[in-house]
């Protein structure tokens, strides 16, 4: 886009780029401005190497576990996990009656998505799962561990600074 009347072009004022930019509070938020600036600079995502992915996964504890429904569509569950970089395994504690457990008994394929707080960086762990024996807690819960054995790690970062 070109400069107009001596002023530098800005995505915030150009309604051809973002028609609702001046009306929406979302577009006035600093995070949205950073996102739009990055998008208009056409900054390509940077692939992360295996060591960086492993370190990123290790420094987080929350993720979204994707399992498969009977009809093949994904089912997502927010989970708390631990990552062992040496064995390349994710461990998740859960209760036996959860839908994700039934789905993993039917099909052990799963993925875990982990995102940075600002969502500019992410990692995915793909692999097969194993379910531990069910144990009863003192409170009477039937609990087990899901172990996701990493077959593939991938992810990217968008450098917006």
DSSP file (Angstrom, degrees, kcal/mol; ACC not computed):
  #  RESIDUE AA STRUCTURE BP1 BP2  ACC     N-H-->O    O-->H-N    N-H-->O    O-->H-N    TCO  KAPPA ALPHA  PHI   PSI    X-CA   Y-CA   Z-CA
    1    1 A X              0   0    0      0, 0.0     2,-0.2     0, 0.0     8,-0.1   0.000 360.0 360.0 360.0 155.9    0.0    0.0    0.0
    2    2 A X        -     0   0    0      1,-0.1     2,-0.2     6,-0.1     0, 0.0  -0.578 360.0 -96.1-104.1 165.0    1.2    3.5   -0.6
    3    3 A X        -     0   0    0     -2,-0.2     2,-0.4     6,-0.1     5,-0.2  -0.489  37.1-148.0 -75.0 149.3    1.5    6.5    1.6
    4    4 A X  B >   -A    7   0A   0      3,-1.4     3,-2.2    -2,-0.2    -1,-0.0  -0.982  66.8 -14.4-125.5 130.9   -1.3    9.0    1.5
    5    5 A X  T 3  S-     0   0    0     -2,-0.4    -1,-0.1     1,-0.3     3,-0.1   0.817 124.3 -57.4  51.5  38.6   -1.1   12.8    1.9
    6    6 A X  T 3  S+     0   0    0      1,-0.3     2,-0.3    -3,-0.1    -1,-0.3   0.304 111.7 117.0  81.9 -10.8    2.4   12.6    3.3
    7    7 A X  B <  S-A    4   0A   0     -3,-2.2    -3,-1.4     1,-0.1    -1,-0.3  -0.695  71.2-109.8 -92.4 145.0    1.4   10.2    6.2
    8    8 A X        -     0   0    0     -2,-0.3    -5,-0.1    -5,-0.2    -6,-0.1  -0.431  40.3-101.3 -69.3 144.6    2.9    6.7    6.4
    9    9 A X        -     0   0    0     -8,-0.1     2,-0.4    -2,-0.1    -1,-0.1  -0.377  41.2-172.0 -65.4 143.9    0.4    3.9    5.7
   10   10 A X    >>  -     0   0    0      1,-0.1     4,-1.2    -3,-0.1     3,-0.8  -0.999  29.7-140.7-139.1 135.4   -1.0    2.1    8.8
   11   11 A X  T 34 S+     0   0    0     -2,-0.4     7,-0.4     1,-0.2     6,-0.1   0.747 102.0  65.5 -64.9 -20.5   -3.1   -1.0    8.9
   12   12 A X  T 34 S+     0   0    0      1,-0.2    -1,-0.2     5,-0.1    -3,-0.0   0.814 110.6  32.8 -72.2 -29.3   -5.1    0.7   11.8
   13   13 A X  T <4 S+     0   0    0     -3,-0.8     2,-1.0     1,-0.1    -1,-0.2   0.591  97.0  90.5-103.3 -11.3   -6.4    3.4    9.6
   14   14 A X    >X  -     0   0    0     -4,-1.2     4,-1.6     1,-0.2     3,-1.3  -0.737  52.7-172.1 -90.1 101.2   -6.8    1.5    6.3
   15   15 A X  T 34 S+     0   0    0     -2,-1.0    -1,-0.2     1,-0.3     6,-0.1   0.594  80.6  70.1 -71.6  -9.4  -10.3    0.1    6.3
   16   16 A X  T 34 S+     0   0    0      2,-0.2    -1,-0.3     1,-0.1     3,-0.3   0.818 106.4  39.3 -72.1 -29.2   -9.5   -1.9    3.2
   17   17 A X  T <4 S+     0   0    0     -3,-1.3     2,-0.4     1,-0.2    -2,-0.2   0.937 138.5   9.6 -83.2 -52.9   -7.2   -4.1    5.3
   18   18 A X    ><  -     0   0    0     -4,-1.6     3,-2.2    -7,-0.4     4,-0.3  -0.794  68.5-172.4-131.4  87.9   -9.2   -4.4    8.5
   19   19 A X  T 3  S+     0   0    0     -2,-0.4     3,-0.3     1,-0.3    -1,-0.1   0.775  87.6  40.6 -55.8 -31.0  -12.7   -3.0    7.9
   20   20 A X  T >> S+     0   0    0      1,-0.2     4,-2.2     2,-0.1     3,-1.2   0.332  82.3 109.0 -99.1   8.2  -13.8   -3.2   11.5
   21   21 A X  T <4 S+     0   0    0     -3,-2.2    -1,-0.2     1,-0.3    -2,-0.1   0.826  81.5  43.9 -57.5 -35.6  -10.4   -2.0   13.0
   22   22 A X  T 34 S+     0   0    0     -4,-0.3    -1,-0.3    -3,-0.3    -2,-0.1   0.658 118.1  44.7 -85.4 -14.3  -11.8    1.3   14.1
   23   23 A X  T <4 S+     0   0    0     -3,-1.2     2,-0.4    -4,-0.1    -2,-0.2   0.730  97.8  78.7 -98.5 -25.6  -15.0   -0.1   15.6
   24   24 A X     X  -     0   0    0     -4,-2.2     4,-0.5     1,-0.1     3,-0.4  -0.713  61.7-151.2 -97.9 132.6  -13.8   -3.1   17.4
   25   25 A X  H >> S+     0   0    0     -2,-0.4     3,-0.9     1,-0.2     4,-0.8   0.816  97.5  67.3 -63.0 -30.7  -12.1   -3.1   20.9
   26   26 A X  H >4 S+     0   0    0      1,-0.3     3,-1.1     2,-0.2     6,-0.3   0.920  98.5  49.3 -55.6 -45.4  -10.3   -6.3   19.8
   27   27 A X  H 34 S+     0   0    0     -3,-0.4    -1,-0.3     1,-0.3    -2,-0.2   0.644 106.8  56.3 -73.5 -14.1   -8.3   -4.4   17.2
   28   28 A X  H << S+     0   0    0     -3,-0.9    -1,-0.3    -4,-0.5    -2,-0.2   0.594  84.5 103.7 -89.8 -11.8   -7.4   -1.7   19.8
   29   29 A X  S <X S-     0   0    0     -3,-1.1     4,-2.2    -4,-0.8     5,-0.2  -0.428  79.4-124.8 -70.4 143.2   -5.8   -4.2   22.2
   30   30 A X  H  > S+     0   0    0      1,-0.2     4,-2.3     2,-0.2     5,-0.2   0.877 110.0  53.2 -57.2 -39.4   -2.0   -4.4   22.2
   31   31 A X  H  > S+     0   0    0      1,-0.2     4,-2.3     2,-0.2    -1,-0.2   0.905 109.5  48.4 -64.4 -39.8   -1.9   -8.1   21.4
   32   32 A X  H  > S+     0   0    0     -6,-0.3     4,-2.8     2,-0.2     5,-0.2   0.901 109.9  52.1 -66.6 -39.9   -4.1   -7.6   18.4
   33   33 A X  H  X S+     0   0    0     -4,-2.2     4,-2.6     1,-0.2    -2,-0.2   0.911 110.2  48.6 -62.4 -41.2   -2.0   -4.7   17.2
   34   34 A X  H  X S+     0   0    0     -4,-2.3     4,-2.5     2,-0.2    -2,-0.2   0.912 112.3  49.2 -63.7 -41.6    1.1   -6.9   17.5
   35   35 A X  H  X S+     0   0    0     -4,-2.3     4,-2.5     2,-0.2    -2,-0.2   0.935 113.2  45.4 -63.1 -46.8   -0.6   -9.7   15.6
   36   36 A X  H  X S+     0   0    0     -4,-2.8     4,-2.6     2,-0.2    -2,-0.2   0.896 112.0  52.0 -66.2 -40.1   -1.8   -7.4   12.8
   37   37 A X  H  X S+     0   0    0     -4,-2.6     4,-1.5    -5,-0.2    -1,-0.2   0.935 111.6  47.1 -60.6 -45.6    1.7   -5.8   12.5
   38   38 A X  H  X>S+     0   0    0     -4,-2.5     5,-1.7     1,-0.2     4,-0.6   0.903 112.6  49.9 -61.9 -41.4    3.3   -9.3   12.2
   39   39 A X  H ><5S+     0   0    0     -4,-2.5     3,-0.7     1,-0.2    -1,-0.2   0.891 110.4  49.0 -66.0 -39.0    0.7  -10.3    9.6
   40   40 A X  H 3<5S+     0   0    0     -4,-2.6    -1,-0.2     1,-0.2    -2,-0.2   0.757 108.5  53.7 -75.0 -22.0    1.3   -7.2    7.6
   41   41 A X  H 3<5S-     0   0    0     -4,-1.5    -1,-0.2    -5,-0.2    -2,-0.2   0.587 105.3-133.8 -80.9 -11.1    5.1   -7.7    7.7
   42   42 A X  T <<5 -     0   0    0     -3,-0.7     2,-0.5    -4,-0.6    -3,-0.2   0.891  33.2-176.9  58.2  42.1    4.5  -11.2    6.4
   43   43 A X      < -     0   0    0     -5,-1.7    -1,-0.2     1,-0.1     2,-0.1  -0.593  20.9-133.5 -70.9 119.8    6.9  -12.7    9.0
   44   44 A X        -     0   0    0     -2,-0.5   115,-0.4    -3,-0.1   113,-0.1  -0.456  24.1-100.7 -75.2 147.7    7.1  -16.4    8.3
   45   45 A X        -     0   0    0    113,-0.1     2,-0.6    -2,-0.1   113,-0.2  -0.398  34.3-130.2 -62.7 143.8    6.7  -18.8   11.1
   46   46 A X  E     -B  157   0B   0    111,-3.8   111,-1.9    -3,-0.1    -1,-0.1  -0.879  18.0-129.2 -99.9 117.4   10.1  -20.2   12.3
   47   47 A X  E     -B  156   0B   0     -2,-0.6     2,-0.4   109,-0.2   109,-0.2  -0.374  22.6-132.2 -62.7 142.5   10.2  -24.0   12.6
   48   48 A X        -     0   0    0    107,-2.2   107,-0.3     1,-0.0    -1,-0.1  -0.806  14.9-127.6 -99.8 138.3   11.5  -25.2   16.0
   49   49 A X     >  -     0   0    0     -2,-0.4     4,-2.6     1,-0.1     5,-0.2  -0.281  32.1 -98.3 -78.1 170.5   14.2  -27.9   16.2
   50   50 A X  H  > S+     0   0    0      1,-0.2     4,-2.5     2,-0.2     5,-0.2   0.875 121.5  49.7 -59.3 -43.7   13.8  -31.0   18.4
   51   51 A X  H  > S+     0   0    0      2,-0.2     4,-2.2     1,-0.2    -1,-0.2   0.902 112.9  47.2 -64.5 -41.4   15.9  -29.6   21.4
   52   52 A X  H  > S+     0   0    0      2,-0.2     4,-2.4     1,-0.2    -2,-0.2   0.902 112.5  49.9 -66.7 -41.6   13.9  -26.3   21.4
   53   53 A X  H  X S+     0   0    0     -4,-2.6     4,-2.6     2,-0.2     5,-0.2   0.926 110.9  49.2 -61.4 -45.6   10.6  -28.2   21.2
   54   54 A X  H  X S+     0   0    0     -4,-2.5     4,-2.2     1,-0.2    -2,-0.2   0.913 112.6  47.2 -62.1 -44.1   11.6  -30.5   24.0
   55   55 A X  H  X S+     0   0    0     -4,-2.2     4,-1.7     2,-0.2    -1,-0.2   0.898 112.2  50.6 -64.3 -40.7   12.6  -27.6   26.2
   56   56 A X  H  < S+     0   0    0     -4,-2.4     4,-0.4     1,-0.2    -2,-0.2   0.921 111.3  47.4 -63.3 -45.1    9.4  -25.7   25.4
   57   57 A X  H >< S+     0   0    0     -4,-2.6     3,-1.0     1,-0.2    -1,-0.2   0.892 111.0  53.2 -63.0 -40.0    7.2  -28.7   26.3
   58   58 A X  H 3< S+     0   0    0     -4,-2.2    -1,-0.2     1,-0.2    -2,-0.2   0.820 104.1  54.9 -66.4 -32.3    9.2  -29.2   29.5
   59   59 A X  T 3< S+     0   0    0     -4,-1.7     2,-0.3    -5,-0.1    -1,-0.2   0.514 104.7  64.0 -84.0  -1.9    8.6  -25.6   30.7
   60   60 A X    <   -     0   0    0     -3,-1.0    23,-0.2    -4,-0.4     3,-0.1  -0.767  51.9-174.5-114.2 163.9    4.8  -25.9   30.4
   61   61 A X        +     0   0    0     -2,-0.3    20,-2.6     1,-0.1     2,-0.4   0.466  64.0  73.5-132.2 -12.1    2.3  -28.1   32.2
   62   62 A X  E     +C   80   0B   0     18,-0.2    53,-0.3    53,-0.1     2,-0.3  -0.864  53.8 144.4-109.0 142.5   -1.0  -27.3   30.4
   63   63 A X  E     -C   79   0B   0     16,-2.1    16,-2.8    -2,-0.4     2,-0.6  -0.943  47.6-102.1-157.6 178.0   -2.0  -28.6   27.0
   64   64 A X  E     -CD  78 113B   0     49,-2.5    49,-2.6    -2,-0.3     2,-0.5  -0.962  30.5-150.9-113.7 117.0   -4.8  -29.8   24.8
   65   65 A X  E     -CD  77 112B   0     12,-3.2    12,-2.0    -2,-0.6     2,-0.6  -0.767   8.2-154.6 -89.1 125.5   -4.9  -33.6   24.3
   66   66 A X  E     +CD  76 111B   0     45,-3.6    45,-1.7    -2,-0.5     2,-0.2  -0.902  19.8 168.2-103.9 121.8   -6.5  -34.7   21.0
   67   67 A X  E     -C   75   0B   0      8,-2.5     8,-2.8    -2,-0.6     2,-0.5  -0.719  35.2-103.8-118.5 174.0   -8.1  -38.1   20.9
   68   68 A X  E     -C   74   0B   0     41,-0.4     6,-0.2    39,-0.4    39,-0.1  -0.880  22.7-142.5-109.8 131.6  -10.3  -39.6   18.2
   69   69 A X    >   -     0   0    0      4,-3.1     3,-1.9    -2,-0.5     6,-0.0  -0.304  37.6 -98.2 -74.8 168.3  -14.1  -40.0   18.4
   70   70 A X  T 3  S+     0   0    0      1,-0.3    -1,-0.1     2,-0.1    -2,-0.0   0.838 126.0  53.9 -57.9 -33.0  -15.7  -43.1   16.9
   71   71 A X  T 3  S-     0   0    0      2,-0.1    -1,-0.3     1,-0.1     3,-0.1   0.416 121.7-107.0 -85.2   4.2  -16.7  -41.0   13.8
   72   72 A X  S <  S+     0   0    0     -3,-1.9     2,-0.1     1,-0.3    -2,-0.1   0.310  78.1 129.2  92.7  -9.7  -13.0  -40.0   13.3
   73   73 A X        -     0   0    0      1,-0.1    -4,-3.1    -5,-0.1    -1,-0.3  -0.479  63.8-102.9 -77.5 152.1  -13.4  -36.4   14.5
   74   74 A X  E     -C   68   0B   0     -6,-0.2     2,-0.4    -2,-0.1    -6,-0.2  -0.435  25.4-156.1 -75.8 149.1  -11.0  -35.1   17.1
   75   75 A X  E     -C   67   0B   0     -8,-2.8    -8,-2.5    -2,-0.1     2,-0.4  -0.997  13.0-154.2-120.4 127.9  -12.0  -34.6   20.7
   76   76 A X  E     -C   66   0B   0     -2,-0.4     2,-0.4   -10,-0.2   -10,-0.2  -0.871  12.8-178.5-110.1 136.0   -9.9  -32.1   22.7
   77   77 A X  E     -C   65   0B   0    -12,-2.0   -12,-3.2    -2,-0.4     2,-0.4  -0.999  27.6-128.0-130.7 131.8   -9.4  -32.1   26.5
   78   78 A X  E     +C   64   0B   0     -2,-0.4     2,-0.3   -14,-0.2   -14,-0.2  -0.670  42.6 176.7 -74.4 129.8   -7.4  -29.6   28.5
   79   79 A X  E     -C   63   0B   0    -16,-2.8   -16,-2.1    -2,-0.4     2,-0.4  -0.923  35.1-130.3-135.6 157.6   -4.9  -31.5   30.6
   80   80 A X  E     +C   62   0B   0     -2,-0.3    13,-0.5    13,-0.3     2,-0.3  -0.926  42.2 173.0-101.8 134.5   -2.1  -31.1   33.0
   81   81 A X        -     0   0    0    -20,-2.6     2,-0.3    -2,-0.4    11,-0.2  -0.867  30.6-139.0-138.1 166.8    0.9  -33.1   32.0
   82   82 A X  E     -E   91   0B   0      9,-1.7     9,-2.4    -2,-0.3     2,-0.4  -0.961  18.6-148.1-123.8 150.2    4.6  -33.8   32.7
   83   83 A X  E     -E   90   0B   0     -2,-0.3     2,-0.7     7,-0.2     7,-0.2  -0.973   5.7-162.2-121.1 128.6    7.2  -34.3   30.0
   84   84 A X  E  >> -E   89   0B   0      5,-2.5     4,-1.8    -2,-0.4     5,-1.4  -0.921   3.9-168.0-107.8 105.1   10.2  -36.6   30.4
   85   85 A X  T  45S+     0   0    0     -2,-0.7    -1,-0.1     1,-0.2     5,-0.0   0.776  83.7  55.7 -66.7 -25.4   12.7  -35.5   27.7
   86   86 A X  T  45S+     0   0    0      1,-0.2    -1,-0.2    -3,-0.1    -2,-0.0   0.927 120.7  27.3 -73.8 -43.9   14.9  -38.6   28.1
   87   87 A X  T  45S-     0   0    0      2,-0.1    -2,-0.2    -3,-0.1    -1,-0.2   0.592 102.4-131.8 -90.5 -10.8   12.1  -41.2   27.5
   88   88 A X  T  <5 +     0   0    0     -4,-1.8    62,-2.6     1,-0.2     2,-0.4   0.939  57.7 141.6  57.5  51.3   10.2  -38.7   25.3
   89   89 A X  E   < -EF  84 149B   0     -5,-1.4    -5,-2.5    60,-0.2     2,-0.4  -0.969  45.7-150.4-127.8 140.1    6.9  -39.4   27.2
   90   90 A X  E     -EF  83 148B   0     58,-2.4    58,-2.6    -2,-0.4     2,-0.4  -0.884  16.8-159.5 -99.5 135.2    4.0  -37.3   28.3
   91   91 A X  E     -EF  82 147B   0     -9,-2.4    -9,-1.7    -2,-0.4     2,-0.4  -0.979  10.3-179.2-121.1 133.7    2.2  -38.4   31.4
   92   92 A X  E     - F   0 146B   0     54,-2.3    54,-3.1    -2,-0.4     2,-0.4  -0.997  17.2-146.2-132.0 127.8   -1.3  -37.4   32.3
   93   93 A X  E     + F   0 145B   0    -13,-0.5     2,-0.3    -2,-0.4   -13,-0.3  -0.793  34.2 152.4 -92.8 136.3   -3.3  -38.4   35.4
   94   94 A X  E     - F   0 144B   0     50,-2.4    50,-2.4    -2,-0.4     2,-0.3  -0.938  44.1 -93.7-152.5 172.0   -7.0  -38.7   34.9
   95   95 A X  E >   - F   0 143B   0     -2,-0.3     3,-1.5    48,-0.2    48,-0.3  -0.684  33.9-120.6 -94.8 152.3  -10.1  -40.6   36.1
   96   96 A X  T 3  S+     0   0    0     46,-3.1    47,-0.1    -2,-0.3     6,-0.1   0.802 106.0  60.0 -62.4 -31.9  -11.2  -43.8   34.5
   97   97 A X  T 3  S+     0   0    0     45,-0.3    -1,-0.3     4,-0.1    46,-0.1   0.493  77.4 119.2 -80.9  -0.3  -14.7  -42.6   33.5
   98   98 A X  S X> S-     0   0    0     -3,-1.5     4,-1.5     1,-0.1     3,-0.6  -0.318  70.6-126.6 -67.1 146.5  -13.4  -39.7   31.3
   99   99 A X  H 3> S+     0   0    0      1,-0.2     4,-2.6     2,-0.2     5,-0.2   0.874 108.3  61.1 -59.2 -39.4  -14.3  -39.8   27.6
  100  100 A X  H 3> S+     0   0    0      1,-0.2     4,-2.2     2,-0.2    -1,-0.2   0.855 102.2  52.7 -59.3 -34.2  -10.6  -39.5   26.6
  101  101 A X  H <> S+     0   0    0     -3,-0.6     4,-2.0    -6,-0.2    -1,-0.2   0.937 109.8  47.2 -67.2 -46.1   -9.9  -42.8   28.4
  102  102 A X  H  X S+     0   0    0     -4,-1.5     4,-1.5     1,-0.2    -2,-0.2   0.913 113.5  49.2 -60.4 -42.0  -12.7  -44.6   26.5
  103  103 A X  H  X S+     0   0    0     -4,-2.6     4,-2.4     1,-0.2    -1,-0.2   0.889 110.5  49.7 -66.4 -38.3  -11.5  -43.2   23.2
  104  104 A X  H  < S+     0   0    0     -4,-2.2    -1,-0.2     2,-0.2    -2,-0.2   0.805 106.2  56.2 -72.1 -28.1   -7.9  -44.2   23.9
  105  105 A X  H  < S+     0   0    0     -4,-2.0    -1,-0.2     1,-0.2     3,-0.2   0.875 114.0  41.0 -66.0 -35.7   -8.9  -47.7   24.7
  106  106 A X  H  < S+     0   0    0     -4,-1.5     2,-0.3     1,-0.3    -2,-0.2   0.843 138.1   7.5 -79.4 -35.3  -10.6  -47.8   21.3
  107  107 A X     <  -     0   0    0     -4,-2.4   -39,-0.4    -5,-0.1    -1,-0.3  -0.872  62.5-159.9-150.5 109.6   -7.7  -46.0   19.4
  108  108 A X        +     0   0    0     -2,-0.3    21,-1.7    -3,-0.2     2,-0.2   0.447  55.9 116.0 -77.0   2.3   -4.5  -45.2   21.2
  109  109 A X  E     + G   0 128B   0     19,-0.2   -41,-0.4    39,-0.0     2,-0.3  -0.528  39.8 155.2 -72.7 134.0   -3.4  -42.5   18.7
  110  110 A X  E     - G   0 127B   0     17,-2.5    17,-2.1    -2,-0.2     2,-0.3  -0.978  29.5-153.2-153.5 163.5   -3.2  -39.1   20.3
  111  111 A X  E     -DG  66 126B   0    -45,-1.7   -45,-3.6    -2,-0.3     2,-0.5  -0.985   8.7-149.9-137.6 148.4   -1.6  -35.6   20.0
  112  112 A X  E     -DG  65 125B   0     13,-2.4    13,-2.3    -2,-0.3     2,-0.5  -0.989   9.4-158.7-120.4 126.5   -0.8  -33.0   22.6
  113  113 A X  E     -DG  64 124B   0    -49,-2.6   -49,-2.5    -2,-0.5     2,-0.4  -0.906   9.5-174.3-105.3 128.5   -0.9  -29.3   21.7
  114  114 A X  E     - G   0 123B   0      9,-2.8     9,-2.5    -2,-0.5     2,-0.3  -0.987   4.4-170.3-125.2 131.8    1.1  -26.9   23.9
  115  115 A X  E     - G   0 122B   0     -2,-0.4     7,-0.2   -53,-0.3   -53,-0.1  -0.897  24.1-115.7-123.0 149.5    1.0  -23.1   23.4
  116  116 A X    >   -     0   0    0      5,-2.7     3,-1.3    -2,-0.3     5,-0.0  -0.370  41.3-103.1 -70.9 163.4    2.9  -20.2   24.8
  117  117 A X  T 3  S+     0   0    0      1,-0.3    -1,-0.1     2,-0.1    -2,-0.0   0.839 125.5  43.0 -59.4 -34.2    0.9  -17.7   26.8
  118  118 A X  T 3  S-     0   0    0      3,-0.0    -1,-0.3   -87,-0.0    -2,-0.0   0.466 107.7-127.7 -91.8  -1.3    0.8  -15.2   23.9
  119  119 A X  S <  S+     0   0    0     -3,-1.3    -2,-0.1     2,-0.2     3,-0.0   0.592  78.9 115.4  67.4  14.1    0.1  -18.0   21.3
  120  120 A X  S    S+     0   0    0      1,-0.1    38,-2.4    37,-0.1     2,-0.4   0.582  75.9  43.0 -85.9  -9.8    3.0  -17.0   19.1
  121  121 A X  E     + H   0 157B   0     36,-0.2    -5,-2.7   -76,-0.1     2,-0.3  -0.994  67.9 168.2-136.9 140.7    4.8  -20.3   19.8
  122  122 A X  E     -GH 115 156B   0     34,-2.2    34,-0.5    -2,-0.4     2,-0.3  -0.978  16.1-159.9-148.5 162.0    3.5  -23.9   19.9
  123  123 A X  E     -GH 114 155B   0     -9,-2.5    -9,-2.8    -2,-0.3     2,-0.4  -0.987   6.4-157.3-139.8 148.8    4.5  -27.5   20.0
  124  124 A X  E     -GH 113 154B   0     30,-2.9    30,-1.8    -2,-0.3     2,-0.5  -0.993   1.5-160.4-128.0 135.4    2.7  -30.7   19.1
  125  125 A X  E     -GH 112 153B   0    -13,-2.3   -13,-2.4    -2,-0.4     2,-0.4  -0.975  14.9-172.7-112.3 122.8    3.6  -34.2   20.4
  126  126 A X  E     +GH 111 152B   0     26,-2.8    25,-3.4    -2,-0.5    26,-1.7  -0.907  27.4  93.5-115.3 144.6    2.1  -37.0   18.3
  127  127 A X  E     -GH 110 150B   0    -17,-2.1   -17,-2.5    -2,-0.4     2,-0.3  -0.995  65.8 -55.4 170.6-164.9    2.2  -40.7   19.1
  128  128 A X  E     -GH 109 149B   0     21,-0.9    21,-2.7    -2,-0.3     2,-0.3  -0.748  45.8-138.6-103.1 151.9    0.6  -43.8   20.7
  129  129 A X  E     - H   0 148B   0    -21,-1.7     2,-0.4    -2,-0.3    19,-0.2  -0.755   8.3-158.0-110.8 156.9   -0.7  -44.0   24.2
  130  130 A X  E     - H   0 147B   0     17,-2.0    17,-2.9    -2,-0.3     2,-0.4  -0.986  14.2-142.9-127.0 142.3   -0.6  -46.6   26.9
  131  131 A X  E     - H   0 146B   0     -2,-0.4    15,-0.2    15,-0.2     3,-0.1  -0.894  14.8-137.1-107.0 134.1   -3.0  -46.7   29.9
  132  132 A X        -     0   0    0     13,-2.5     2,-0.1    -2,-0.4     3,-0.0  -0.214  38.3 -77.2 -76.7 173.6   -1.8  -47.7   33.3
  133  133 A X        -     0   0    0      1,-0.1     2,-0.3    11,-0.1    12,-0.3  -0.410  54.7-106.2 -64.4 149.5   -3.7  -50.0   35.7
  134  134 A X        -     0   0    0     10,-0.1     2,-0.3    -3,-0.1    10,-0.2  -0.651  39.4-170.2 -81.0 134.1   -6.6  -48.2   37.4
  135  135 A X  E     -I  143   0B   0      8,-3.0     8,-3.1    -2,-0.3     2,-0.5  -0.910  20.1-125.0-122.9 154.7   -6.0  -47.5   41.1
  136  136 A X  E     -I  142   0B   0     -2,-0.3     6,-0.2     6,-0.2     2,-0.1  -0.857  22.5-143.3-100.0 129.4   -8.4  -46.3   43.8
  137  137 A X    >   -     0   0    0      4,-2.5     3,-2.2    -2,-0.5     0, 0.0  -0.398  31.9-102.3 -81.2 165.6   -7.4  -43.1   45.7
  138  138 A X  T 3  S+     0   0    0      1,-0.3    -1,-0.1     2,-0.1    -2,-0.0   0.784 125.8  57.7 -57.8 -25.3   -8.2  -42.7   49.4
  139  139 A X  T 3  S-     0   0    0      2,-0.1    -1,-0.3     1,-0.0    -3,-0.0   0.493 123.7-106.7 -83.4  -2.9  -11.1  -40.5   48.2
  140  140 A X    <   +     0   0    0     -3,-2.2     2,-0.2     1,-0.3    -2,-0.1   0.488  69.7 145.4  93.7   3.8  -12.5  -43.4   46.2
  141  141 A X        -     0   0    0      1,-0.1    -4,-2.5   -46,-0.0     2,-0.8  -0.492  49.2-133.0 -75.3 144.7  -11.6  -42.1   42.7
  142  142 A X  E     + I   0 136B   0     -6,-0.2   -46,-3.1    -2,-0.2   -45,-0.3  -0.878  39.8 176.8 -95.1 106.2  -10.6  -44.6   40.0
  143  143 A X  E     +FI  95 135B   0     -8,-3.1    -8,-3.0    -2,-0.8     2,-0.3  -0.779  13.4 170.1-116.7 156.6   -7.5  -43.0   38.5
  144  144 A X  E     -F   94   0B   0    -50,-2.4   -50,-2.4    -2,-0.3     2,-0.4  -0.960  29.7-112.5-152.0 167.5   -4.9  -44.0   35.9
  145  145 A X  E     -F   93   0B   0     -2,-0.3   -13,-2.5   -12,-0.3     2,-0.5  -0.890  15.6-150.8-106.5 137.6   -2.0  -42.5   33.9
  146  146 A X  E     -FH  92 131B   0    -54,-3.1   -54,-2.3    -2,-0.4     2,-0.6  -0.932  13.4-162.6 -98.5 125.7   -2.1  -41.9   30.2
  147  147 A X  E     -FH  91 130B   0    -17,-2.9   -17,-2.0    -2,-0.5     2,-0.7  -0.954   1.6-162.0-112.6 116.4    1.4  -42.2   28.8
  148  148 A X  E     -FH  90 129B   0    -58,-2.6   -58,-2.4    -2,-0.6     2,-0.7  -0.875   9.0-151.4 -98.3 113.0    1.9  -40.6   25.3
  149  149 A X  E     -FH  89 128B   0    -21,-2.7   -21,-0.9    -2,-0.7     2,-0.3  -0.767  21.7-125.2 -89.0 113.3    5.0  -42.0   23.7
  150  150 A X  E     + H   0 127B   0    -62,-2.6   -23,-0.2    -2,-0.7     3,-0.1  -0.392  40.6 162.9 -66.0 121.4    6.3  -39.3   21.3
  151  151 A X  E    S+     0   0B   0    -25,-3.4     2,-0.3     1,-0.4   -24,-0.2   0.628  74.0  16.2-101.9 -27.0    6.8  -40.4   17.8
  152  152 A X  E     - H   0 126B   0    -26,-1.7   -26,-2.8     2,-0.0     2,-0.4  -0.989  59.4-168.0-150.8 137.5    6.9  -36.9   16.3
  153  153 A X  E     + H   0 125B   0     -2,-0.3     2,-0.3   -28,-0.2   -28,-0.2  -0.977  20.7 157.0-119.7 139.2    7.4  -33.4   17.7
  154  154 A X  E     + H   0 124B   0    -30,-1.8   -30,-2.9    -2,-0.4     2,-0.3  -0.985   2.5 134.3-154.1 161.2    6.8  -30.3   15.6
  155  155 A X  E     - H   0 123B   0     -2,-0.3  -107,-2.2  -107,-0.3     2,-0.3  -0.936  27.8-136.5 171.4 170.7    6.0  -26.6   16.2
  156  156 A X  E     -BH  47 122B   0    -34,-0.5   -34,-2.2    -2,-0.3     2,-0.4  -0.912   4.9-144.1-141.4 167.3    6.8  -23.1   15.1
  157  157 A X  E     -BH  46 121B   0   -111,-1.9  -111,-3.8    -2,-0.3     2,-0.7  -0.989  11.3-144.7-131.5 142.6    7.3  -19.6   16.6
  158  158 A X        -     0   0    0    -38,-2.4     2,-0.9    -2,-0.4  -113,-0.1  -0.936  15.0-148.2-108.7 111.9    6.3  -16.3   15.0
  159  159 A X        +     0   0    0     -2,-0.7    -2,-0.0  -115,-0.4   -38,-0.0  -0.693  29.8 161.8 -83.8 106.9    8.9  -13.7   15.8
  160  160 A X              0   0    0     -2,-0.9    -1,-0.2     1,-0.2  -117,-0.0   0.488 360.0 360.0-106.6  -4.4    7.0  -10.5   16.1
  161  161 A X              0   0    0   -123,-0.0    -1,-0.2     0, 0.0    -2,-0.1   0.487 360.0 360.0 -77.5 360.0    9.5   -8.3   17.9
